[in-house]
Amino acid sequence: MKKPKLLWLQSITCNGNAHSFFNHPDFFSILSHFELIHHPFIDTAHDLEEVLALSVECDILVLEGSFQEEGFLKKGIEVSKVIEHYANESKHIVTTGTCATFGGMFKQANPEKISGFAFDGEEKSKRYERYRSKLISLPGCPIHPKWLSFVLLMLAKKKKIVLDSMHRPQELYGITVHTGCTRNEYFEWKVDTKRFGLKEGCLFYEQGCQGPYTRGSCNKILWNDISSKTMAGTPCFGCTEPTFPQVAMFKTKTNMGIPAKMPLGVSKRAYLTLTGVAKSIKIKRFSEKLVDYDS
Amino acid sequence: MLKYNRLRYKGGELKIAEKKALKRESIIQTALQLFSKNGFHKTTIPDIANTLKMSVGNLYNYFSSKDVLAKEIIKYTSEVLGAEIRTINNMDISSEEKIYKIVEVYFTMAKERPEMIEYFLRVYLSNREVFNDGCEGMICVSGFITEIMIFFDDAVESGSLRNQDFFSAFGLFMGYLGGMVFLKGEDVLPKDIEFYVEDISRNIYHALKV
C-alpha cells in the first residue's frame, strides 16, 4: 500500500510541537507509516526551498505555528501563500498546537493580524469554510506527542476520527484536564493546596488551575508516560483552549472568594450549592500529609 | 378492568403523597412558630402535636425527633428566603437596586413572617449543639447562602462592588440586617422596620461599592 505523503510546515512558531513530538517513544515507528516529504528538523527527501517553490506533493499537511496573512516571509516568500497552496493540495490538514489552531501565544504580538489557520481565537476565520472538510484541530502548548500520533495513525489507517464543533478529536478533547487528576478528592471536598509542588490539595481555588474547564487528556494520556502538571503540583494553564494564554496564570480569578470560571458545563448555582456543603464538612484525612517523611 | 384499577390505585397513592407533603409542611410551619416564640428547649413535641390537633405518635411518623425537625426547619426557612433572593438575582437591575430589594425582602419577612428570621437568630444560632450533627457550617443554610454568593459574584463581575473576601462582605451585609431584626425583636426600634430600608441599603451599597 502506498504510504501517505506527510508534509510538516511551519509558520510563526517556537518549534515546541515539533520538539514535543520527538519525545514520542515510538517516533520512528510512527513515521514509518508515512512518506516524509519535509520536516524542519529531519533530513528529508525535500528541503525547504523545494517546499517554498511549491514543487512537492502532500496528502497530510501538519501545520505548526500561528497564521499571518501578510508580512511573514521565508526566503522572501509569503508563508501564508505556501500554506494555502498545500492546504488546497492535501487530503487532511492537522493544525498542530494552539498557535496553528487558534492563534495562541504568538497572536498576542499582533491580535488583529495573527490568528490560527482556520480559527481566530474562538471565531472561525475566513478560511474555515474552504478547509472544514479536511480540518483536524490539535490544540495544546505544546501538543502531547501521543495526541499527534493518534491522529496520524488513524489517518494512515483511513479510520474515522470523530471531531467536535472546533474539529478537535473527541477521543482526546472530549474530557477535561480535570479528568483523571490525582487531586480530585481534594477538589470534591474543596481543600486548597497552599503552594506548588505539594502532594496534597487542589490547585483550582487559589493557584490558578484551569483543569476543570480545559478540554484535554493530560491526566489520561500522561506526559512522558509518567505525570502531568497537576499531578506534579502546578496548575493547568488551559493551553488547549482558544482563549490561551490568559493573564495571571498562577492565580485563580475570584469574585469575593468565588472562582470566576466554573467547571465545564456546571452552573454557578449548582457549584456553589455543592461547595457550601463540602466546605462545611471537615475530613481529617485531607488535612494530613500523604507521606510523612519525618516518621 | 385490571388496567382501570391500577390507574385508580396509582391516583389514590399520589393523593396520599400530596396529603403527606402538606401535613409535613404544616408541622414545619407550626413548629417554626412555637420554637421562635417559646424557644427550642421549652417547646416539646406534644406541644407541637397539640397545636396541630394530631397525635404525638403520628407526628413522629413525619419527624423522628425534635432535633431532626429543627434541622428541617432551618433548611425550609433558608430555601424560602433563598427563593426570594433568587428572584432578585434574576432581575435585570443594578447591584445597588438589588441591595435595596434584598434588604426590603428581608425586613418585610421580618415584619410579616417574623418567625422565619427569629428562628434563625434565636434558635439556629443560639442552640448550636442541636445543629452540630448534620447542619455543620453552611449545610442547612446553603439555599440562602448560595443566592447571596451569586449576588456578590454578579456584582463584582459587573464592576459595581469591590472585590474582597466573601466573609468580609457577607458579614457586613447580613450581620447588619440580622442586627436590625434582632433589635426589632427586642422591641427597641423607635420606628417600623420598613422605615430603615432606604438608609440601610444605601449604607450597605456605599460600604461595598468599588
Interface residues (C-beta under 8 A of the other chain):
Chain A: T254 N255 M256 G257 I258 A260 K268 R269 L272 T273 G276 V277 K279 S280 I281 K282
Chain B: E136 G137 M138 I139 S142 G143 I145 T146 M149 I150 F152 D153 V156 E157 L161 N163 Q164 D165 F166 F167 A169
